[in-house]
Amino acid sequence: MPVARIVEFIGKRPGRQAWTWCPGCDSLHPFTIEAPGGPDGDRLNSGITWEWDGNLESPTFSPSLLCNNPHTRNPAWGACHSFLRAGRWEFLSDSAHRLAGQTVDMVPLPDFYARED
Protein backbone atom coordinates (compact mmCIF):
# COMPACT_ATOMS: atom_id res chain seq x y z
CA MET A 1 0.00 0.00 0.00
CA PRO A 2 1.56 3.36 -1.00
CA VAL A 3 2.23 6.04 1.59
CA ALA A 4 2.15 8.86 -0.99
CA ARG A 5 0.98 9.41 -4.53
CA ILE A 6 1.34 12.17 -7.09
CA VAL A 7 -1.85 13.77 -8.37
CA GLU A 8 -1.81 16.05 -11.41
CA PHE A 9 -4.37 18.81 -11.91
CA ILE A 10 -5.17 20.46 -15.25
CA GLY A 11 -7.39 23.34 -16.27
CA LYS A 12 -7.69 26.72 -14.58
CA ARG A 13 -5.53 25.68 -11.61
CA PRO A 14 -2.89 23.27 -12.95
CA GLY A 15 -0.19 21.67 -10.86
CA ARG A 16 0.97 18.58 -9.02
CA GLN A 17 0.51 17.48 -5.43
CA ALA A 18 1.93 14.65 -3.37
CA TRP A 19 -0.92 13.24 -1.29
CA THR A 20 -0.15 11.83 2.16
CA TRP A 21 -2.27 10.62 5.07
CA CYS A 22 -1.78 12.30 8.43
CA PRO A 23 -2.17 9.86 11.34
CA GLY A 24 -2.66 12.75 13.77
CA CYS A 25 -5.59 14.33 11.94
CA ASP A 26 -6.81 11.14 10.28
CA SER A 27 -7.09 13.10 7.04
CA LEU A 28 -5.38 13.84 3.74
CA HIS A 29 -2.51 16.35 3.73
CA PRO A 30 -1.43 17.37 0.21
CA PHE A 31 1.96 18.94 -0.48
CA THR A 32 1.86 21.08 -3.65
CA ILE A 33 5.07 20.41 -5.57
CA GLU A 34 4.27 22.32 -8.79
CA ALA A 35 1.93 25.27 -9.28
CA PRO A 36 2.31 26.95 -12.67
CA GLY A 37 -0.13 29.67 -13.65
CA GLY A 38 -3.29 28.56 -15.39
CA PRO A 39 -4.97 30.23 -18.41
CA ASP A 40 -6.56 32.88 -16.18
CA GLY A 41 -3.51 33.22 -13.94
CA ASP A 42 -5.03 30.99 -11.25
CA ARG A 43 -2.54 28.79 -9.40
CA LEU A 44 -3.03 25.63 -7.39
CA ASN A 45 -2.68 26.32 -3.64
CA SER A 46 -2.16 30.04 -4.46
CA GLY A 47 1.22 29.08 -5.96
CA ILE A 48 2.73 27.89 -2.66
CA THR A 49 5.01 24.91 -3.24
CA TRP A 50 7.20 22.57 -1.18
CA GLU A 51 10.57 21.14 -2.07
CA TRP A 52 10.39 17.37 -2.45
CA ASP A 53 13.15 14.77 -2.73
CA GLY A 54 11.19 12.74 -5.34
CA ASN A 55 10.80 9.73 -3.05
CA LEU A 56 7.31 8.19 -2.75
CA GLU A 57 8.36 5.43 -0.32
CA SER A 58 9.80 7.69 2.41
CA PRO A 59 9.45 11.28 1.20
CA THR A 60 10.96 14.47 2.55
CA PHE A 61 9.25 17.83 2.05
CA SER A 62 10.44 21.27 3.02
CA PRO A 63 9.46 23.58 4.67
CA SER A 64 7.01 22.53 7.37
CA LEU A 65 3.31 22.07 6.61
CA LEU A 66 0.63 23.90 8.59
CA CYS A 67 -2.89 22.57 8.01
CA ASN A 68 -6.07 24.09 9.35
CA ASN A 69 -8.41 21.66 7.66
CA PRO A 70 -12.08 21.91 8.68
CA HIS A 71 -12.75 18.70 6.73
CA THR A 72 -10.63 16.52 8.99
CA ARG A 73 -12.28 13.45 10.48
CA ASN A 74 -10.62 14.23 13.82
CA PRO A 75 -13.32 15.37 16.29
CA ALA A 76 -10.75 17.52 18.13
CA TRP A 77 -10.07 19.50 14.96
CA GLY A 78 -7.42 22.19 15.07
CA ALA A 79 -4.10 23.08 13.51
CA CYS A 80 -1.62 20.42 12.45
CA HIS A 81 1.95 21.64 12.11
CA SER A 82 4.58 19.16 10.97
CA PHE A 83 7.65 18.29 9.01
CA LEU A 84 7.71 15.16 6.85
CA ARG A 85 11.28 13.90 6.63
CA ALA A 86 12.48 10.52 5.33
CA GLY A 87 9.00 9.02 5.68
CA ARG A 88 8.49 10.17 9.27
CA TRP A 89 6.03 12.79 10.50
CA GLU A 90 7.60 15.19 12.97
CA PHE A 91 4.59 16.83 14.64
CA LEU A 92 5.40 20.14 16.25
CA SER A 93 4.15 20.96 19.73
CA ASP A 94 1.62 23.50 18.39
CA SER A 95 -0.34 20.71 16.66
CA ALA A 96 -3.80 20.30 18.17
CA HIS A 97 -3.93 16.50 18.17
CA ARG A 98 -2.70 13.52 20.17
CA LEU A 99 0.59 13.24 18.22
CA ALA A 100 1.78 16.79 19.00
CA GLY A 101 5.48 16.74 19.88
CA GLN A 102 5.97 13.20 18.56
CA THR A 103 7.71 11.67 15.54
CA VAL A 104 5.94 8.72 13.88
CA ASP A 105 6.22 6.70 10.66
CA MET A 106 3.99 7.49 7.71
CA VAL A 107 0.90 5.36 7.29
CA PRO A 108 -0.51 4.03 4.00
CA LEU A 109 -3.00 6.11 2.07
CA PRO A 110 -6.57 4.82 2.41
CA ASP A 111 -7.71 2.83 -0.62
CA PHE A 112 -9.93 5.63 -1.95
CA TYR A 113 -6.90 7.99 -2.16
CA ALA A 114 -4.31 5.39 -3.18
CA ARG A 115 -6.12 4.37 -6.39
CA GLU A 116 -5.12 6.15 -9.56
CA ASP A 117 -8.46 6.04 -11.39
N, C-alpha and C positions, 0 to 999 in steps of 0.2 A: 504494500500500500504506500503510495507516494506521500511525502511530507510537504511537498510544495509542487505547484504547477504554474506554468506560464500561460497567461490568458491575453490574447490580442484583441484590441478594440479597433473598430474602423468607423468611419463616418465623421460626424461633427466633432467628436472628441476622441481622436485616435490615440493609441499608445499601447503599452504592454505593462502588465502587472504580474508579480509573483504572488500567488495566493498561498497563505499559510493558515493553520488553525491554532488559535491561542487557547491553551489549556486553562488559563486563568479566567478568561472571559467566556469560554465555551462558545466562541464565535470566530468568524473569518476575519483575518487581518491581511489586507492586501498591501504590498509594497509596490509603488509605481516605479518602474525602472526605465521607462521611456514615455515622454509626453510631448510629441511634436505638435505644432499648431494645426488645427483642423481648417476646413475651407472657410469658416467664419471666424477664425482666430481662436476658437474654443480649444482648451487643453484639458486633457484628463487630469484629475486631481489638481486643478489650477496650475499645472506645470511643475509641481513639486515632485522631485525624483530622489531615489535612494541609490547609492552605489551598491553593486551586487557583485559577488565573486564568480557568478555563473554556475554555481553548484546547486543542484536540486536535491541532493541527498542530505547535505548538512550545510545549508547556506549561511552566508554572512552578509548582512546589510548594514549600511552606515548612512546617516547617523541614526540615533535612536528613533523609535516610533511612538508617537503619542496618539492614542485612540480615545475618542469620546463617542462611542457608538451607541446610540439609543436603541439599536436593533439587536443588541446582544441578548443571548438567552440566559444570562446571569441575572438572577433576581436582585442582587446587590449591585446593580449597574453603577458604574462610575468610570473614571479615567483609568486607562491602562498605559503605562509608560515602560518601555522595554528596549533592550538591545537584542538582536538575534545574531549570534556569533557561533560559527562552526556547528550549526544545528542545535544550539542550546539557547533557550530563552533566558535572558537575564532581566528579571522584573525589578524595576526600581522601587524604592520604598514609598514613592508617591502613588503607586498603583492602588486602586481601590478594590482589590480582590484578595483572596486567600493566599496567593502566591507572591504577594508583594515582598520584596527583599530576598527572594529565592532565585536560584538558577536551576532550570529543569530542561530535560531533553524535549525536542519537538515531538509532537504526536502526529499520526497520520491524518490526512485530510478525510473528512467524512465522504462516503461514496458519492453523494450528490454533487460535491465539489471536485472530487478526484477525476470523474469521468470527463472525457474530452469530446462530448457530443454536442 
